[in-house]
Amino acid sequence: MNKRPIHGGNLLSVSEQYKINADNWIDLSTGLNPNAFPVSAIPMEIFTKLPYDNPDFIESAMDYYGQENLLALNGTQDAIQALPNILAPHPVLLPEVGYQEHLHGWQLRGNDISLYPSWDMSAAIEVIDAWIEKNPQGHVVVINPNNPTGLMFPVEVLHKWARNMAQGSYLIVDEAFMDLTPEGSLLCHELNDRVIVLRSFGKFFGLAGLRLGFAFGNQDILNALKDRQGLWAVNGPAKYVATQAFKNEAWQITARAQIQLLAKKNQWLFTRLFSELNVNRKSTQGLFTSYWLPTIQAQALYDYFCSQGILLRLITLNETQAVIRIGLLDMSNAQHLAKLNDTIDQYLNHRKY
């Protein structure tokens, strides 16, 4: 049995490991907007009625994503786990580095798996082009933009791949972090029948606990996903809050600008740390920045910050290389900002002895 990948945000686990109360941590291990969409009071009837899809929810989602053929999910994780069992058992091509639940799902299904480099655009396109030419009857998984490498393929390249795939094969595009750059989404265009797009609600809106996502594709695929998830998969409060968020264009515009500004401030905050560590390779998506380090060095950095109650995301690539992915700190929290600055100072001083 393949082990399930480790994810960020598990404060209960690390608090037990490092003997620090969960309430005393600064969590930089997720790629969530730290300034979440403000949730107002939810009417009591939302909790007392069964959560059937109401027109207001569906129409607001259609307007936000620009597509009519969609299915609401209890988080895109539902689709990631279901698709390997729904689609034909063709060979599948996945990124070497990326959200590992995709790889985990296909491994459990037993498909013939190949990997493509997911940190260099030219290398990735060359490998994917060649693989599709050799395996037109096969599935390709793209995380766009990639988490954690930040690699983002142009829509015209994705369209080309979909056109070159055989009927019954699918290009699966996970756009979990696309909300910051919606113009780069495949949803801005008519979808090829061989394309499946997944979108996460919780990251940009900062409300991961709602467990809401969407799938887009041909009706046969959406029907198959709907059959597997059953009735009332998405709870009523999630639908209510999402409807308000989708309609609030002013908040969305402001949030995109705030996230980009906050991302620059966060990168500047960590500049002296990673300059001292001679890290010359990084990538940023907006909601997170990833830094490439030797594995031993990355583990030491991760452990030291955890010992101070600051959770980063450690992604071990192999025995020699790892990635430290850092989410956004809310700079308005002066106490957290001071603690992070102090920890960086202490770590740099610690390394001198």
C-alpha positions as CSV (number, residue, x, y, z in Angstrom):
1,M,0.0,0.0,0.0
2,N,1.4,3.4,-1.0
3,K,1.7,5.8,1.9
4,R,-0.6,8.9,1.7
5,P,1.4,12.1,1.1
6,I,2.1,14.5,4.0
7,H,0.4,17.9,3.8
8,G,0.7,21.3,5.5
9,G,-1.5,22.7,8.1
10,N,-1.5,19.8,10.5
11,L,-0.8,21.8,13.7
12,L,-2.1,19.1,16.0
13,S,0.5,16.6,14.8
14,V,3.5,19.0,14.9
15,S,2.4,20.5,18.3
16,E,2.6,17.0,19.8
17,Q,5.9,16.3,18.1
18,Y,7.6,19.6,19.2
19,K,5.7,20.0,22.5
20,I,4.3,23.4,21.6
21,N,0.5,24.1,22.1
22,A,-1.3,24.2,18.8
23,D,-2.6,27.7,19.5
24,N,0.9,29.1,19.8
25,W,2.1,28.3,16.3
26,I,2.6,30.5,13.2
27,D,1.4,28.4,10.3
28,L,3.2,29.2,7.1
29,S,2.9,25.7,5.7
30,T,-0.3,26.2,3.6
31,G,-0.9,28.2,0.5
32,L,-4.0,29.9,1.8
33,N,-4.9,33.6,1.7
34,P,-4.3,34.8,5.3
35,N,-6.9,37.5,4.9
36,A,-9.9,35.3,4.2
37,F,-13.2,36.3,2.7
38,P,-15.3,37.7,5.7
39,V,-18.0,35.3,6.6
40,S,-21.2,37.1,7.9
41,A,-23.9,35.5,9.9
42,I,-25.4,32.4,8.2
43,P,-29.2,32.1,8.4
44,M,-30.4,29.3,10.6
45,E,-32.4,27.8,7.8
46,I,-29.1,27.0,5.9
47,F,-28.4,24.5,8.7
48,T,-31.8,23.0,9.0
49,K,-32.5,22.3,5.3
50,L,-31.0,19.6,3.1
51,P,-28.3,21.3,0.9
52,Y,-29.8,20.8,-2.6
53,D,-28.1,22.9,-5.3
54,N,-30.1,26.1,-5.5
55,P,-30.0,28.3,-8.7
56,D,-28.3,31.2,-6.9
57,F,-25.3,29.1,-5.9
58,I,-24.9,27.5,-9.3
59,E,-25.4,30.7,-11.3
60,S,-22.9,32.6,-9.1
61,A,-20.3,29.8,-9.7
62,M,-21.0,29.9,-13.4
63,D,-20.5,33.6,-13.5
64,Y,-17.3,33.5,-11.5
65,Y,-15.6,30.7,-13.5
66,G,-17.1,31.5,-16.8
67,Q,-18.3,28.0,-17.6
68,E,-21.8,26.5,-17.5
69,N,-20.8,22.8,-17.3
70,L,-19.6,22.4,-13.8
71,L,-20.0,20.2,-10.7
72,A,-19.6,21.3,-7.1
73,L,-17.4,19.0,-5.0
74,N,-16.6,18.5,-1.4
75,G,-13.2,19.9,-2.2
76,T,-11.2,19.0,-5.4
77,Q,-9.7,16.1,-3.4
78,D,-12.9,14.2,-4.1
79,A,-12.2,14.4,-7.9
80,I,-8.5,13.7,-7.6
81,Q,-9.3,10.4,-5.8
82,A,-12.2,9.5,-8.1
83,L,-10.8,10.2,-11.6
84,P,-8.3,7.3,-11.7
85,N,-11.2,5.0,-11.1
86,I,-13.6,6.7,-13.5
87,L,-11.3,7.1,-16.5
88,A,-10.0,4.3,-18.7
89,P,-6.9,2.5,-17.3
90,H,-4.6,4.1,-19.9
91,P,-0.9,5.0,-19.1
92,V,-0.7,8.3,-17.3
93,L,1.9,11.1,-17.3
94,L,2.3,13.2,-14.1
95,P,4.7,15.9,-12.8
96,E,7.8,14.7,-11.0
97,V,7.1,17.4,-8.4
98,G,3.6,18.6,-7.6
99,Y,0.6,18.1,-5.4
100,Q,1.3,14.4,-4.6
101,E,-2.3,13.3,-4.1
102,H,-2.5,13.1,-7.9
103,L,0.3,10.6,-8.0
104,H,-1.0,8.7,-5.0
105,G,-4.4,8.2,-6.6
106,W,-3.0,6.8,-9.9
107,Q,-0.6,4.6,-8.0
108,L,-3.5,3.1,-6.0
109,R,-5.3,2.4,-9.3
110,G,-2.3,0.7,-10.8
111,N,-1.9,2.6,-14.0
112,D,1.4,2.6,-15.9
113,I,2.9,5.9,-14.6
114,S,5.5,8.2,-16.2
115,L,6.8,11.5,-14.9
116,Y,7.8,14.8,-16.5
117,P,10.1,17.5,-15.1
118,S,7.9,20.2,-13.5
119,W,10.4,23.0,-12.8
120,D,11.7,23.8,-16.3
121,M,9.2,24.9,-18.9
122,S,11.2,23.9,-22.0
123,A,12.1,20.5,-20.6
124,A,8.5,19.8,-19.5
125,I,7.0,20.7,-22.8
126,E,9.6,18.6,-24.7
127,V,8.8,15.5,-22.5
128,I,5.1,15.9,-22.6
129,D,5.1,16.5,-26.4
130,A,7.1,13.3,-27.0
131,W,5.0,11.3,-24.5
132,I,1.7,12.2,-26.1
133,E,3.0,11.4,-29.6
134,K,4.0,8.0,-28.3
135,N,0.9,7.5,-26.1
136,P,-2.0,9.3,-27.7
137,Q,-4.3,6.9,-25.8
138,G,-3.2,8.1,-22.3
139,H,-4.0,10.6,-19.7
140,V,-1.9,13.7,-18.7
141,V,-2.1,15.5,-15.4
142,V,-1.0,19.1,-15.2
143,I,-1.0,21.3,-12.1
144,N,-1.3,24.8,-13.4
145,P,0.3,26.7,-11.8
146,N,2.4,23.9,-10.2
147,N,2.4,23.5,-6.4
148,P,5.2,23.9,-5.3
149,T,7.4,24.7,-8.4
150,G,5.2,27.6,-9.7
151,L,5.5,26.3,-13.3
152,M,2.6,27.5,-15.4
153,F,1.9,26.4,-18.9
154,P,0.3,28.7,-21.5
155,V,-3.3,27.8,-22.5
156,E,-2.3,27.4,-26.2
157,V,0.1,24.6,-25.2
158,L,-2.6,22.9,-23.1
159,H,-5.0,23.2,-26.1
160,K,-2.4,21.6,-28.4
161,W,-1.9,18.6,-26.0
162,A,-5.7,18.0,-25.7
163,R,-6.1,18.1,-29.5
164,N,-3.4,15.5,-29.9
165,M,-4.9,13.0,-27.4
166,A,-7.1,10.2,-28.6
167,Q,-10.8,10.0,-27.7
168,G,-11.2,8.5,-24.3
169,S,-8.0,10.0,-23.1
170,Y,-7.9,13.1,-20.9
171,L,-5.8,16.1,-20.0
172,I,-6.5,16.8,-16.3
173,V,-5.6,20.3,-15.3
174,D,-5.6,21.2,-11.6
175,E,-6.0,25.0,-11.4
176,A,-6.1,25.1,-7.6
177,F,-4.0,28.3,-7.5
178,M,-5.3,30.0,-10.7
179,D,-7.6,32.6,-9.0
180,L,-4.8,35.1,-8.8
181,T,-4.3,35.0,-12.6
182,P,-7.8,34.0,-13.9
183,E,-6.8,35.1,-17.4
184,G,-4.5,32.1,-17.6
185,S,-7.2,29.6,-17.0
186,L,-8.5,27.1,-19.5
187,L,-12.0,28.2,-18.3
188,C,-11.6,31.4,-20.3
189,H,-12.0,29.3,-23.4
190,E,-14.4,26.6,-24.7
191,L,-13.3,23.3,-23.2
192,N,-12.2,20.4,-25.4
193,D,-14.1,17.2,-24.7
194,R,-10.9,15.6,-23.6
195,V,-10.1,18.3,-20.9
196,I,-11.1,18.1,-17.2
197,V,-10.4,21.2,-15.1
198,L,-10.4,21.3,-11.3
199,R,-10.7,24.5,-9.3
200,S,-10.3,24.9,-5.5
201,F,-12.4,27.5,-3.6
202,G,-10.6,27.5,-0.3
203,K,-7.1,28.8,-1.3
204,F,-7.8,32.2,-2.8
205,F,-10.8,32.9,-0.6
206,G,-8.9,31.6,2.5
207,L,-11.7,29.2,3.6
208,A,-10.2,25.8,3.3
209,G,-12.4,24.5,6.1
210,L,-15.5,24.8,3.9
211,R,-14.2,21.9,1.7
212,L,-15.5,23.2,-1.6
213,G,-14.2,22.7,-5.2
214,F,-15.5,22.4,-8.7
215,A,-14.9,20.1,-11.7
216,F,-15.4,21.2,-15.3
217,G,-15.6,18.8,-18.3
218,N,-17.9,16.9,-20.6
219,Q,-21.2,15.8,-19.1
220,D,-20.3,12.1,-19.0
221,I,-17.3,12.9,-16.8
222,L,-19.4,15.1,-14.5
223,N,-22.1,12.5,-14.3
224,A,-19.6,9.9,-13.3
225,L,-18.1,12.1,-10.6
226,K,-21.6,13.0,-9.3
227,D,-22.6,9.4,-9.1
228,R,-19.5,8.6,-7.0
229,Q,-19.9,11.4,-4.5
230,G,-23.6,10.8,-3.9
231,L,-26.3,13.2,-2.7
232,W,-25.6,16.4,-0.7
233,A,-21.9,16.1,-1.1
234,V,-21.4,19.9,-0.5
235,N,-22.9,21.3,2.8
236,G,-25.3,24.2,2.9
237,P,-23.1,26.7,4.8
238,A,-20.3,26.2,2.2
239,K,-22.8,26.9,-0.7
240,Y,-24.1,29.9,1.1
241,V,-20.7,31.5,1.8
242,A,-19.4,30.7,-1.6
243,T,-22.4,32.4,-3.2
244,Q,-21.6,35.6,-1.3
245,A,-17.9,35.3,-2.2
246,F,-18.5,34.7,-5.9
247,K,-20.8,37.7,-6.2
248,N,-18.4,40.1,-4.4
249,E,-16.2,41.3,-7.3
250,A,-14.9,44.3,-5.3
251,W,-13.5,41.9,-2.6
252,Q,-11.9,39.7,-5.3
253,I,-10.1,42.6,-7.0
254,T,-8.8,44.0,-3.7
255,A,-7.7,40.5,-2.5
256,R,-5.7,39.9,-5.7
257,A,-3.8,43.2,-5.2
258,Q,-3.3,42.6,-1.5
259,I,-1.9,39.1,-2.1
260,Q,0.6,40.3,-4.7
261,L,1.8,43.0,-2.3
262,L,1.9,40.7,0.6
263,A,3.9,38.2,-1.4
264,K,6.6,40.8,-2.2
265,K,6.8,41.7,1.5
266,N,7.1,38.1,2.5
267,Q,9.8,37.4,0.0
268,W,11.7,40.5,1.2
269,L,11.4,39.3,4.8
270,F,13.1,36.0,4.0
271,T,15.7,37.4,1.6
272,R,18.5,37.7,4.2
273,L,17.9,34.1,5.4
274,F,18.1,32.5,2.0
275,S,20.9,34.8,0.8
276,E,22.9,33.6,3.8
277,L,22.2,30.0,2.9
278,N,23.3,30.7,-0.7
279,V,19.9,29.7,-2.1
280,N,19.8,30.9,-5.7
281,R,16.8,29.0,-6.9
282,K,13.3,30.0,-5.9
283,S,9.8,30.2,-7.5
284,T,6.8,32.1,-6.4
285,Q,3.1,31.8,-7.2
286,G,1.7,34.6,-5.0
287,L,0.2,32.5,-2.2
288,F,3.5,30.7,-1.6
289,T,7.2,30.9,-2.4
290,S,9.4,27.8,-2.8
291,Y,13.2,27.6,-2.1
292,W,15.4,24.8,-3.3
293,L,18.0,23.6,-0.7
294,P,20.1,20.5,-0.1
295,T,18.0,18.0,1.8
296,I,20.0,18.0,5.0
297,Q,20.0,21.8,5.1
298,A,16.3,22.0,4.4
299,Q,15.5,19.5,7.2
300,A,17.6,21.4,9.7
301,L,15.9,24.7,8.8
302,Y,12.5,23.1,9.0
303,D,13.3,21.5,12.4
304,Y,14.7,24.8,13.9
305,F,11.7,26.8,12.9
306,C,9.3,24.2,14.2
307,S,11.2,24.3,17.5
308,Q,10.3,28.0,17.7
309,G,6.6,27.3,16.8
310,I,6.8,28.3,13.2
311,L,5.6,25.7,10.7
312,L,7.0,25.7,7.2
313,R,6.4,23.2,4.5
314,L,9.2,20.7,3.8
315,I,9.0,18.8,0.6
316,T,11.7,16.2,0.2
317,L,12.5,15.5,-3.5
318,N,15.2,13.0,-3.0
319,E,18.2,12.3,-0.8
320,T,20.1,15.4,-2.0
321,Q,17.5,18.0,-2.7
322,A,14.4,19.4,-1.0
323,V,12.0,22.4,-1.2
324,I,11.0,24.7,1.6
325,R,7.7,26.2,0.7
326,I,6.5,29.2,2.6
327,G,3.0,30.6,2.7
328,L,2.0,34.2,3.4
329,L,2.4,35.8,6.8
330,D,-0.3,38.3,7.7
331,M,2.0,41.4,8.1
332,S,-0.7,43.2,10.1
333,N,0.0,40.8,13.0
334,A,2.9,42.6,14.7
335,Q,3.5,39.9,17.2
336,H,3.9,37.2,14.6
337,L,6.1,39.5,12.4
338,A,8.4,40.1,15.4
339,K,8.6,36.4,16.2
340,L,9.4,35.5,12.7
341,N,12.2,38.2,12.5
342,D,13.6,37.0,15.8
343,T,13.6,33.4,14.6
344,I,15.4,34.3,11.4
345,D,18.1,36.2,13.4
346,Q,18.4,33.3,15.9
347,Y,18.8,30.7,13.1
348,L,21.5,32.7,11.3
349,N,23.4,33.2,14.6
350,H,22.9,29.5,15.5
351,R,24.6,28.5,12.2
352,K,27.7,30.4,13.1
353,Y,28.5,28.2,16.1
